Amino acid sequence: MFDLKLPDYEIILWINYNDFGKKLEKEILPITQGLKVYEETEIDGKKSYHWTIPSWVETMVLGGQLKDFIGNPNLIFLKLKANNDPDIQDVTLKDSRKYKKQ
């Protein structure tokens, strides 16, 4: 059966999946090596990762390592989330998504 429960802690990252974004991905993946990929999607020239992290402390440590990439224009979105703990506020390190006006 499917497990529909969100992971307790996760890191969400989106990149432009062009030649430069693929180079960025090669720099990021060694940092996240060994983490469970909760979701991985590639659509419309973008690639997203959702990694499950065992604890909030580890989420913050890995987020700190990934924060080094926020100046890269191919990194679109980087967020640290505690899905099941209302006392922990999400941390958005970068959000340069473009929204369509309705």
Phi and psi in radians as a Rosetta constraint file:
Dihedral C 1 N 2 CA 2 C 2 CIRCULARHARMONIC -1.388 0.35
Dihedral N 2 CA 2 C 2 N 3 CIRCULARHARMONIC 2.471 0.35
Dihedral C 2 N 3 CA 3 C 3 CIRCULARHARMONIC -1.681 0.35
Dihedral N 3 CA 3 C 3 N 4 CIRCULARHARMONIC 1.847 0.35
Dihedral C 3 N 4 CA 4 C 4 CIRCULARHARMONIC -1.580 0.35
Dihedral N 4 CA 4 C 4 N 5 CIRCULARHARMONIC 0.017 0.35
Dihedral C 4 N 5 CA 5 C 5 CIRCULARHARMONIC -1.380 0.35
Dihedral N 5 CA 5 C 5 N 6 CIRCULARHARMONIC 2.327 0.35
Dihedral C 5 N 6 CA 6 C 6 CIRCULARHARMONIC -1.172 0.35
Dihedral N 6 CA 6 C 6 N 7 CIRCULARHARMONIC 2.628 0.35
Dihedral C 6 N 7 CA 7 C 7 CIRCULARHARMONIC -1.128 0.35
Dihedral N 7 CA 7 C 7 N 8 CIRCULARHARMONIC 2.681 0.35
Dihedral C 7 N 8 CA 8 C 8 CIRCULARHARMONIC -1.066 0.35
Dihedral N 8 CA 8 C 8 N 9 CIRCULARHARMONIC -0.775 0.35
Dihedral C 8 N 9 CA 9 C 9 CIRCULARHARMONIC -2.316 0.35
Dihedral N 9 CA 9 C 9 N 10 CIRCULARHARMONIC 2.436 0.35
Dihedral C 9 N 10 CA 10 C 10 CIRCULARHARMONIC -2.643 0.35
Dihedral N 10 CA 10 C 10 N 11 CIRCULARHARMONIC 2.759 0.35
Dihedral C 10 N 11 CA 11 C 11 CIRCULARHARMONIC -2.057 0.35
Dihedral N 11 CA 11 C 11 N 12 CIRCULARHARMONIC 2.278 0.35
Dihedral C 11 N 12 CA 12 C 12 CIRCULARHARMONIC -1.987 0.35
Dihedral N 12 CA 12 C 12 N 13 CIRCULARHARMONIC 2.302 0.35
Dihedral C 12 N 13 CA 13 C 13 CIRCULARHARMONIC -2.451 0.35
Dihedral N 13 CA 13 C 13 N 14 CIRCULARHARMONIC 2.336 0.35
Dihedral C 13 N 14 CA 14 C 14 CIRCULARHARMONIC -2.119 0.35
Dihedral N 14 CA 14 C 14 N 15 CIRCULARHARMONIC 2.445 0.35
Dihedral C 14 N 15 CA 15 C 15 CIRCULARHARMONIC -2.320 0.35
Dihedral N 15 CA 15 C 15 N 16 CIRCULARHARMONIC 2.670 0.35
Dihedral C 15 N 16 CA 16 C 16 CIRCULARHARMONIC -1.219 0.35
Dihedral N 16 CA 16 C 16 N 17 CIRCULARHARMONIC 2.203 0.35
Dihedral C 16 N 17 CA 17 C 17 CIRCULARHARMONIC -1.720 0.35
Dihedral N 17 CA 17 C 17 N 18 CIRCULARHARMONIC 1.115 0.35
Dihedral C 17 N 18 CA 18 C 18 CIRCULARHARMONIC -1.877 0.35
Dihedral N 18 CA 18 C 18 N 19 CIRCULARHARMONIC -2.967 0.35
Dihedral C 18 N 19 CA 19 C 19 CIRCULARHARMONIC -1.033 0.35
Dihedral N 19 CA 19 C 19 N 20 CIRCULARHARMONIC -0.709 0.35
Dihedral C 19 N 20 CA 20 C 20 CIRCULARHARMONIC -1.260 0.35
Dihedral N 20 CA 20 C 20 N 21 CIRCULARHARMONIC -0.638 0.35
Dihedral C 20 N 21 CA 21 C 21 CIRCULARHARMONIC -1.148 0.35
Dihedral N 21 CA 21 C 21 N 22 CIRCULARHARMONIC -0.589 0.35
Dihedral C 21 N 22 CA 22 C 22 CIRCULARHARMONIC -1.185 0.35
Dihedral N 22 CA 22 C 22 N 23 CIRCULARHARMONIC -0.605 0.35
Dihedral C 22 N 23 CA 23 C 23 CIRCULARHARMONIC -1.155 0.35
Dihedral N 23 CA 23 C 23 N 24 CIRCULARHARMONIC -0.724 0.35
Dihedral C 23 N 24 CA 24 C 24 CIRCULARHARMONIC -1.063 0.35
Dihedral N 24 CA 24 C 24 N 25 CIRCULARHARMONIC -0.772 0.35
Dihedral C 24 N 25 CA 25 C 25 CIRCULARHARMONIC -0.998 0.35
Dihedral N 25 CA 25 C 25 N 26 CIRCULARHARMONIC -0.716 0.35
Dihedral C 25 N 26 CA 26 C 26 CIRCULARHARMONIC -1.141 0.35
Dihedral N 26 CA 26 C 26 N 27 CIRCULARHARMONIC -0.466 0.35
Dihedral C 26 N 27 CA 27 C 27 CIRCULARHARMONIC -1.408 0.35
Dihedral N 27 CA 27 C 27 N 28 CIRCULARHARMONIC -0.556 0.35
Dihedral C 27 N 28 CA 28 C 28 CIRCULARHARMONIC -1.409 0.35
Dihedral N 28 CA 28 C 28 N 29 CIRCULARHARMONIC -0.706 0.35
Dihedral C 28 N 29 CA 29 C 29 CIRCULARHARMONIC -1.024 0.35
Dihedral N 29 CA 29 C 29 N 30 CIRCULARHARMONIC -0.629 0.35
Dihedral C 29 N 30 CA 30 C 30 CIRCULARHARMONIC -1.091 0.35
Dihedral N 30 CA 30 C 30 N 31 CIRCULARHARMONIC -0.523 0.35
Dihedral C 30 N 31 CA 31 C 31 CIRCULARHARMONIC -1.209 0.35
Dihedral N 31 CA 31 C 31 N 32 CIRCULARHARMONIC -0.643 0.35
Dihedral C 31 N 32 CA 32 C 32 CIRCULARHARMONIC -1.673 0.35
Dihedral N 32 CA 32 C 32 N 33 CIRCULARHARMONIC 0.081 0.35
Dihedral C 32 N 33 CA 33 C 33 CIRCULARHARMONIC -0.958 0.35
Dihedral N 33 CA 33 C 33 N 34 CIRCULARHARMONIC 2.347 0.35
Dihedral C 33 N 34 CA 34 C 34 CIRCULARHARMONIC 1.603 0.35
Dihedral N 34 CA 34 C 34 N 35 CIRCULARHARMONIC -0.193 0.35
Dihedral C 34 N 35 CA 35 C 35 CIRCULARHARMONIC -1.478 0.35
Dihedral N 35 CA 35 C 35 N 36 CIRCULARHARMONIC 2.616 0.35
Dihedral C 35 N 36 CA 36 C 36 CIRCULARHARMONIC -1.360 0.35
Dihedral N 36 CA 36 C 36 N 37 CIRCULARHARMONIC 2.245 0.35
Dihedral C 36 N 37 CA 37 C 37 CIRCULARHARMONIC -1.481 0.35
Dihedral N 37 CA 37 C 37 N 38 CIRCULARHARMONIC 1.974 0.35
Dihedral C 37 N 38 CA 38 C 38 CIRCULARHARMONIC -1.330 0.35
Dihedral N 38 CA 38 C 38 N 39 CIRCULARHARMONIC -0.660 0.35
Dihedral C 38 N 39 CA 39 C 39 CIRCULARHARMONIC -2.705 0.35
Dihedral N 39 CA 39 C 39 N 40 CIRCULARHARMONIC 2.445 0.35
Dihedral C 39 N 40 CA 40 C 40 CIRCULARHARMONIC -2.440 0.35
Dihedral N 40 CA 40 C 40 N 41 CIRCULARHARMONIC 2.177 0.35
Dihedral C 40 N 41 CA 41 C 41 CIRCULARHARMONIC -2.371 0.35
Dihedral N 41 CA 41 C 41 N 42 CIRCULARHARMONIC 2.460 0.35
Dihedral C 41 N 42 CA 42 C 42 CIRCULARHARMONIC -2.219 0.35
Dihedral N 42 CA 42 C 42 N 43 CIRCULARHARMONIC 2.104 0.35
Dihedral C 42 N 43 CA 43 C 43 CIRCULARHARMONIC -2.722 0.35
Dihedral N 43 CA 43 C 43 N 44 CIRCULARHARMONIC 2.462 0.35
Dihedral C 43 N 44 CA 44 C 44 CIRCULARHARMONIC 0.888 0.35
Dihedral N 44 CA 44 C 44 N 45 CIRCULARHARMONIC 0.735 0.35
Dihedral C 44 N 45 CA 45 C 45 CIRCULARHARMONIC 1.306 0.35
Dihedral N 45 CA 45 C 45 N 46 CIRCULARHARMONIC 0.243 0.35
Dihedral C 45 N 46 CA 46 C 46 CIRCULARHARMONIC -2.190 0.35
Dihedral N 46 CA 46 C 46 N 47 CIRCULARHARMONIC 2.595 0.35
Dihedral C 46 N 47 CA 47 C 47 CIRCULARHARMONIC -2.237 0.35
Dihedral N 47 CA 47 C 47 N 48 CIRCULARHARMONIC 2.365 0.35
Dihedral C 47 N 48 CA 48 C 48 CIRCULARHARMONIC -2.153 0.35
Dihedral N 48 CA 48 C 48 N 49 CIRCULARHARMONIC 2.556 0.35
Dihedral C 48 N 49 CA 49 C 49 CIRCULARHARMONIC -2.204 0.35
Dihedral N 49 CA 49 C 49 N 50 CIRCULARHARMONIC 2.470 0.35
Dihedral C 49 N 50 CA 50 C 50 CIRCULARHARMONIC -2.226 0.35
Dihedral N 50 CA 50 C 50 N 51 CIRCULARHARMONIC 1.948 0.35
Dihedral C 50 N 51 CA 51 C 51 CIRCULARHARMONIC -1.815 0.35
Dihedral N 51 CA 51 C 51 N 52 CIRCULARHARMONIC 2.418 0.35
Dihedral C 51 N 52 CA 52 C 52 CIRCULARHARMONIC -1.513 0.35
Dihedral N 52 CA 52 C 52 N 53 CIRCULARHARMONIC 2.297 0.35
Dihedral C 52 N 53 CA 53 C 53 CIRCULARHARMONIC -2.068 0.35
Dihedral N 53 CA 53 C 53 N 54 CIRCULARHARMONIC 2.458 0.35
Dihedral C 53 N 54 CA 54 C 54 CIRCULARHARMONIC -1.194 0.35
Dihedral N 54 CA 54 C 54 N 55 CIRCULARHARMONIC -0.510 0.35
Dihedral C 54 N 55 CA 55 C 55 CIRCULARHARMONIC -2.588 0.35
Dihedral N 55 CA 55 C 55 N 56 CIRCULARHARMONIC 2.847 0.35
Dihedral C 55 N 56 CA 56 C 56 CIRCULARHARMONIC -1.191 0.35
Dihedral N 56 CA 56 C 56 N 57 CIRCULARHARMONIC -0.624 0.35
Dihedral C 56 N 57 CA 57 C 57 CIRCULARHARMONIC -1.056 0.35
Dihedral N 57 CA 57 C 57 N 58 CIRCULARHARMONIC -0.806 0.35
Dihedral C 57 N 58 CA 58 C 58 CIRCULARHARMONIC -1.146 0.35
Dihedral N 58 CA 58 C 58 N 59 CIRCULARHARMONIC -0.611 0.35
Dihedral C 58 N 59 CA 59 C 59 CIRCULARHARMONIC -1.061 0.35
Dihedral N 59 CA 59 C 59 N 60 CIRCULARHARMONIC -0.783 0.35
Dihedral C 59 N 60 CA 60 C 60 CIRCULARHARMONIC -1.172 0.35
Dihedral N 60 CA 60 C 60 N 61 CIRCULARHARMONIC -0.689 0.35
Dihedral C 60 N 61 CA 61 C 61 CIRCULARHARMONIC -1.110 0.35
Dihedral N 61 CA 61 C 61 N 62 CIRCULARHARMONIC -0.860 0.35
Dihedral C 61 N 62 CA 62 C 62 CIRCULARHARMONIC -1.141 0.35
Dihedral N 62 CA 62 C 62 N 63 CIRCULARHARMONIC -0.667 0.35
Dihedral C 62 N 63 CA 63 C 63 CIRCULARHARMONIC -1.059 0.35
Dihedral N 63 CA 63 C 63 N 64 CIRCULARHARMONIC -0.671 0.35
Dihedral C 63 N 64 CA 64 C 64 CIRCULARHARMONIC -1.099 0.35
Dihedral N 64 CA 64 C 64 N 65 CIRCULARHARMONIC -0.657 0.35
Dihedral C 64 N 65 CA 65 C 65 CIRCULARHARMONIC -1.210 0.35
Dihedral N 65 CA 65 C 65 N 66 CIRCULARHARMONIC -0.717 0.35
Dihedral C 65 N 66 CA 66 C 66 CIRCULARHARMONIC -1.263 0.35
Dihedral N 66 CA 66 C 66 N 67 CIRCULARHARMONIC -0.403 0.35
Dihedral C 66 N 67 CA 67 C 67 CIRCULARHARMONIC -1.038 0.35
Dihedral N 67 CA 67 C 67 N 68 CIRCULARHARMONIC -0.444 0.35
Dihedral C 67 N 68 CA 68 C 68 CIRCULARHARMONIC -1.047 0.35
Dihedral N 68 CA 68 C 68 N 69 CIRCULARHARMONIC -0.333 0.35
Dihedral C 68 N 69 CA 69 C 69 CIRCULARHARMONIC -1.678 0.35
Dihedral N 69 CA 69 C 69 N 70 CIRCULARHARMONIC 0.004 0.35
Dihedral C 69 N 70 CA 70 C 70 CIRCULARHARMONIC -1.141 0.35
Dihedral N 70 CA 70 C 70 N 71 CIRCULARHARMONIC -0.356 0.35
Dihedral C 70 N 71 CA 71 C 71 CIRCULARHARMONIC -1.358 0.35
Dihedral N 71 CA 71 C 71 N 72 CIRCULARHARMONIC -0.200 0.35
Dihedral C 71 N 72 CA 72 C 72 CIRCULARHARMONIC -1.315 0.35
Dihedral N 72 CA 72 C 72 N 73 CIRCULARHARMONIC 2.151 0.35
Dihedral C 72 N 73 CA 73 C 73 CIRCULARHARMONIC -1.142 0.35
Dihedral N 73 CA 73 C 73 N 74 CIRCULARHARMONIC -0.253 0.35
Dihedral C 73 N 74 CA 74 C 74 CIRCULARHARMONIC -1.483 0.35
Dihedral N 74 CA 74 C 74 N 75 CIRCULARHARMONIC -0.181 0.35
Dihedral C 74 N 75 CA 75 C 75 CIRCULARHARMONIC -1.508 0.35
Dihedral N 75 CA 75 C 75 N 76 CIRCULARHARMONIC 2.067 0.35
Dihedral C 75 N 76 CA 76 C 76 CIRCULARHARMONIC -1.675 0.35
Dihedral N 76 CA 76 C 76 N 77 CIRCULARHARMONIC -0.717 0.35
Dihedral C 76 N 77 CA 77 C 77 CIRCULARHARMONIC -2.607 0.35
Dihedral N 77 CA 77 C 77 N 78 CIRCULARHARMONIC 2.351 0.35
Dihedral C 77 N 78 CA 78 C 78 CIRCULARHARMONIC -2.530 0.35
Dihedral N 78 CA 78 C 78 N 79 CIRCULARHARMONIC 2.047 0.35
Dihedral C 78 N 79 CA 79 C 79 CIRCULARHARMONIC -2.424 0.35
Dihedral N 79 CA 79 C 79 N 80 CIRCULARHARMONIC 2.446 0.35
Dihedral C 79 N 80 CA 80 C 80 CIRCULARHARMONIC -1.874 0.35
Dihedral N 80 CA 80 C 80 N 81 CIRCULARHARMONIC 2.267 0.35
Dihedral C 80 N 81 CA 81 C 81 CIRCULARHARMONIC -2.284 0.35
Dihedral N 81 CA 81 C 81 N 82 CIRCULARHARMONIC 2.447 0.35
Dihedral C 81 N 82 CA 82 C 82 CIRCULARHARMONIC -1.990 0.35
Dihedral N 82 CA 82 C 82 N 83 CIRCULARHARMONIC 1.678 0.35
Dihedral C 82 N 83 CA 83 C 83 CIRCULARHARMONIC -1.252 0.35
Dihedral N 83 CA 83 C 83 N 84 CIRCULARHARMONIC -0.539 0.35
Dihedral C 83 N 84 CA 84 C 84 CIRCULARHARMONIC -2.043 0.35
Dihedral N 84 CA 84 C 84 N 85 CIRCULARHARMONIC 0.339 0.35
Dihedral C 84 N 85 CA 85 C 85 CIRCULARHARMONIC -2.251 0.35
Dihedral N 85 CA 85 C 85 N 86 CIRCULARHARMONIC 1.773 0.35
Dihedral C 85 N 86 CA 86 C 86 CIRCULARHARMONIC -1.171 0.35
Dihedral N 86 CA 86 C 86 N 87 CIRCULARHARMONIC -0.215 0.35
Dihedral C 86 N 87 CA 87 C 87 CIRCULARHARMONIC -1.458 0.35
Dihedral N 87 CA 87 C 87 N 88 CIRCULARHARMONIC -0.206 0.35
Dihedral C 87 N 88 CA 88 C 88 CIRCULARHARMONIC -1.875 0.35
Dihedral N 88 CA 88 C 88 N 89 CIRCULARHARMONIC 2.169 0.35
Dihedral C 88 N 89 CA 89 C 89 CIRCULARHARMONIC -1.520 0.35
Dihedral N 89 CA 89 C 89 N 90 CIRCULARHARMONIC 2.413 0.35
Dihedral C 89 N 90 CA 90 C 90 CIRCULARHARMONIC -1.029 0.35
Dihedral N 90 CA 90 C 90 N 91 CIRCULARHARMONIC 2.637 0.35
Dihedral C 90 N 91 CA 91 C 91 CIRCULARHARMONIC -2.115 0.35
Dihedral N 91 CA 91 C 91 N 92 CIRCULARHARMONIC 2.002 0.35
Dihedral C 91 N 92 CA 92 C 92 CIRCULARHARMONIC -1.731 0.35
Dihedral N 92 CA 92 C 92 N 93 CIRCULARHARMONIC 2.021 0.35
Dihedral C 92 N 93 CA 93 C 93 CIRCULARHARMONIC -1.575 0.35
Dihedral N 93 CA 93 C 93 N 94 CIRCULARHARMONIC -0.485 0.35
Dihedral C 93 N 94 CA 94 C 94 CIRCULARHARMONIC -2.728 0.35
Dihedral N 94 CA 94 C 94 N 95 CIRCULARHARMONIC 2.393 0.35
Dihedral C 94 N 95 CA 95 C 95 CIRCULARHARMONIC -2.571 0.35
Dihedral N 95 CA 95 C 95 N 96 CIRCULARHARMONIC 1.687 0.35
Dihedral C 95 N 96 CA 96 C 96 CIRCULARHARMONIC -2.050 0.35
Dihedral N 96 CA 96 C 96 N 97 CIRCULARHARMONIC 0.584 0.35
Dihedral C 96 N 97 CA 97 C 97 CIRCULARHARMONIC -1.198 0.35
Dihedral N 97 CA 97 C 97 N 98 CIRCULARHARMONIC 2.593 0.35
Dihedral C 97 N 98 CA 98 C 98 CIRCULARHARMONIC -1.836 0.35
Dihedral N 98 CA 98 C 98 N 99 CIRCULARHARMONIC 2.274 0.35
Dihedral C 98 N 99 CA 99 C 99 CIRCULARHARMONIC -1.829 0.35
Dihedral N 99 CA 99 C 99 N 100 CIRCULARHARMONIC 2.501 0.35
Dihedral C 99 N 100 CA 100 C 100 CIRCULARHARMONIC -1.440 0.35
Dihedral N 100 CA 100 C 100 N 101 CIRCULARHARMONIC 2.380 0.35
Dihedral C 100 N 101 CA 101 C 101 CIRCULARHARMONIC -1.314 0.35
Dihedral N 101 CA 101 C 101 N 102 CIRCULARHARMONIC 2.463 0.35
